[in-house]
Structures are given as C-alpha cells and as structure tokens.
Amino acid sequence: MTQDNKVKVFTWTPDEFRSMLEGHGFHIEKIIGKGITVPLRISNGLFTRKKYSEDLFNSILQFELALCDKPDALALAGHMRAIAHKE
C-alpha cells in the first residue's frame, strides 16, 4: 500500500520476476502462470451460456493445468506464481 492507501501494481517479465526473487535470497523451484484461456478457446455463444457440462469444465481445467507446466506459456498469464524457499 502507498501512503495514500492505494495498491501498488508491479509488472514483470518472467525473467525479471525470477531475478527479483533470487535477489532477495529465494531459491526458485518453479514459476507458473495463472492463465485465463476460456475466452480464447470457445465461442461467445458457448462462453455466455448459463449451464455447462462437467466434461467441458474438466477439459478446460486440464488444458489450463497443462499450460502451467510450459515456461513459454507464461506470456498468456494474467498472474505469475513462484514456488520458492528462502536460502
């Protein structure tokens, strides 16, 4: 928070994020991206439905989880998460 009670927002590339964490003494195990892929992958008609099948939800979940394991997919991420520990 800033002195005037506003939230500071930081934007980093994956390399900058890694360097910042390592520079503060963290050992990085893994960096993943929290991607939002649903609007990219399905039609507007399907996206705006009120009910979805469980199979559709599971397919989207498996697709997004698979992206978490691909370092080059960080570019699609709205947020990055690091699994790290202090050295």
LINRARA-V671751 format. One record per backbone hydrogen bond with DSSP energy under -0.5 kcal/mol. CO is the residue of the C=O (numbers start at 1). NH is the residue of the N-H. Records with the same first field share a line. If there is no record, write none. Layout:
BEGIN
CO: NH  NH
END
This chain:
BEGIN
2: 5
6: 2
13: 17
14: 18
15: 19
16: 20
17: 21
18: 22
19: 23
20: 24
21: 24  26
22: 25
25: 87
26: 28
27: 29  85
30: 83
32: 81
33: 35
34: 78  79
35: 37
37: 40  41
38: 41  42
43: 47
44: 48
46: 49
53: 57
54: 58
55: 59
56: 60
57: 61
58: 62
59: 63
60: 64
61: 65
62: 66
63: 67
64: 68
65: 69
66: 69
67: 70
69: 71
70: 73
71: 74
72: 75
73: 76
74: 77
76: 36
79: 34
81: 32
82: 84
83: 29  30
85: 27
END
